[in-house]
Amino acid sequence: MISIAERHKFIKEQLAKNGFVRVQDLADQLGVTGATIRKDLRILESQNVLYRTHGSASPVKPHVMDISITEKQTQNIALKKMIADAAQRTITPDDAIILASGSTVTAFAEILHPIGNINVVTPSLGIAVLLNEKENIKVLVLGGEMYKNSLSVRGIYAEMGLANVSCSKLFIGCDGIDFESGITCATVEEARLTNAMMKVASKTVVLADSSKFGRRGFGRIGNIEDIDIIITDSGIPSTMKEQMEEAGVQIIIAG
């Protein structure tokens, strides 16, 4: 019979490989009962190795807090630059796009250069200022209530500003990508505005480094199937990549 130490080693390996584990899958693979696996997960959680959810577990506590964009911009800088470069390659001549708020989308705005002219709609004041310095970019800034953490606007007035626009692509960041919870962000207000922006864009593109997989924010943007493209880095768990591609999402690995 496989020992406790061997089971725990196997569970850790599966977490590292897949970004999550399911109780029933582990029980089948190890030839033990679900009760045994649940006990193993409780022990590993007490050691801060993982975070248990209903019938599954993640490597870290999945729920995220709303932190300022200034703090986010200091995290995973090199990965965000690579993701931004890959996003630039999706821009077409005389495009019309929406740039949501967030540190990875801001990194994209910093290097964005149009092919011909480009129209950009954004709720982010920081992004609007960045793009104002560039040639051949026309910026439409949405109005609404100012949120200090993201330096962007939210609310009904921001949503009303979308009434007369139609864009090819919406670029969004997120705080979590999880098959059970879908695409999530830190606040309900941001999720609601993102939903409104998705309705006026032909495609939704998520810019997210691999640390976002298996995480969950409070505000739910939508299901995995609601997304057209995810641009991320090579750290994405292979199982998650395969499952998302099976769901019809195009995965672009930056760099």
N, C-alpha and C positions, 0 to 999 in steps of 0.2 A: 504493500500500500504506500502511496506517495506521502511523504512527511509534510508536516505543517510548514517547515522552512522551504521545502520545494514548492508547495502551493503558493506561498507568499512571493517567492522569486518569480514564479510563472505569472502571477497576477500583475506584479510590477512591470514585467516585460511586456505584457499585453497592453497595459496602460500607456507605456512609452511608445509602443508601435501604433496603437489605434486611437489614442486620445480619450478612450472611455472603455469600460467593460460592462457586460451584462451578467447578472447572477446566473441565469439559466445557461448561457453560453459557457461560462466557466465550469459550471457543474457538469455539463456534458463533456467538455474537453478533458476534465480531470477525473471523471468517473466517480464523483461524490454527490452528496445531496445538496439541494439549494440551501438548507439550513446550515450546512458546514461552510459553504461559501459566504453566507451572510455573517457568520461568526468571524471568518477570516477578514472580511471587509471591516467589521467593527474594530478588530484589533489594529488593522492597518490605519484606520481613521484615527484611532487614539494615538498613533505614532506620527500623525500629520502627513501621512503618505498620500492619502486620497480623501475624497469627499463623497459620501454616500447619498444617492438619491433613490427614488422608487425603482427597485429592480436593477439598478446600475450604479456605477461609480465613476468619478472623474479624478484626474491626477491632483487637482487643486480645488479649493472652494470656488465653484463656478460663478457665484453672484458677484457682480461688480458694482462699485460705487461711482457716483458722478463726480469726476475730478475736473479741474480746470484745463483748458486747452494748453495753457502755458506749461503745466506739468506734463501733459501728454506729449508735447513736442520734444521733450528730453528723452523719451523712451523709443528704443528701436529705430534710431535715426537712419542708419544705413539701409535697413529693410524698407522703410518708408520711401527712401530715395529710389530704390530699385522698383518698387511698386508704382511710383509716380512715373518713372521712365516707361514702364510697360503700358500705363494708362495713356500716355501721350501717343503711343502707336495706334490707339483706337480712334484718334481724331481724324476726321475726313475733311476735304475741302469745303470751305464756307459752312461749317457745322453750326448747330445750335444745341447747346448743352445746359444742363443744370449741375451746379456744384453745391452740394450740401455743406454743412459745417463739419469740423473735426480735424485732427492733426494730420492724418494721412491725406485727406482731400486738400488740405492747405499745402502740403508738400507737393501735390500735383499742381496746384495753382501757381506755385513758385516757378515751376519749370515749363508751364503750359505755353506753347507757341502755336499760333493758328496757321492753318494752311489756307491762304487767302484771308478772308475775314471770318470772324466767329462771333456769335451771340452767346452770352453767358448769363444765366439767371442764378442768383444765389441769395440765401438768407444770411450769409456770413459777412459781417462788416469787414473783418480782416481780409478775407478773400477779395472782396470788392476793392479795397484799397490797393492790394497787390496787383490786381489786374488793371487797375486804372493807370498804372505806370507803363503798360505794354501797348504796343502799336497793333492796330487792326482787331482790337477786341472791344465790343460794345457790351456794357454791363447793365443788367437790370437788377436792382437791389430790391428785395422784398421788404415790406414794412411790417411792423408789429411790435410786440413786447420784447424788450431786450433781456437776454439771459447772459449774465456775467461770465459763467463758467465756460461758455462756448463762444462768446463774443458774436452772437448771432440772434436773430429774431425768431419768435414763435407766435402761435395763436391765430385767431380767425382772420386778422388783417393780412398776415403773411399768406394764408391760404387763398384769400381773395385776390391777391396779386398774381396768382397762377391762372386766373380765369381766361386770359387772352393769349396764352403762350402754348406752343407745341414744340417739343425738342426731340432730338434723336436719341440722346442718352442722358441718364441721371447717374451721377457719380456720388456714392454715399460711403461713409465710414460706418462702423458699428462697434459695439462693445462686446458682442457675443454672437457666435455662430454655433448652433446646437440643433441636432435633428429633432429633438422633442420640442424645444422652444422656438426654433426657427432663427430668424435674424432679429437681434434685439439691440436696444440702446439704453442709456441710463435713465431717460425720463419718458413719461407718457406723451408729453407735449412734443418732444422731438419725433417720437414714433408717428404721431398724428400728422405732423407736417410732412414727414417723409412719405407717408401713404398718399398724401395729396400730390406731392411731386411725382410719385410713381405713375399717377393717373395721366399726367400730361407728357410723359416720356415714352418713347417706343421701347427702350431697353433700360433696365436697371443694372448698374455695374457696382459691385461692392469692392472697395479697396480696403483690405484688412490683412495685417501680418498674421503669421501662424499662431501667435499667442492668443488670438481671439477665438480659436476653435475650442469647443468644449466649455466656453464661458457663457454667462447669461446676464443680460441687463434687465432692468425693471420694465422698460417700455418695449412692447412687441411690435416690430415693423411688419413681419409677415412670415410665411412659410419659406422653406428652402426653394420650393417650386416657383415662387414668385420672383426669383432672381434669375437674370439671364447670364451674367458673367461674374465670376469672383476672381480678382487679381490678388495673388498672395505670394508667399515665398516657399522655398523647398521644405520648410519645416512642417507643412501641413501633414497630419497623419494620413498614411496611405489609404487606410480603410475609409476615412471620411471623404477623401478625394474621390475614390471609386463610387461611393454611395451618392455623392452629389452629382457626379457625371451621369450616373444611372437615372437620377431625377431630372436630367435635362439641362443641368447647369454647366456652362463652359468654364473650366478652370484654367487660368493662365498663370504659370509659374514665372514670376519675375526673376530676371538675372540669368 
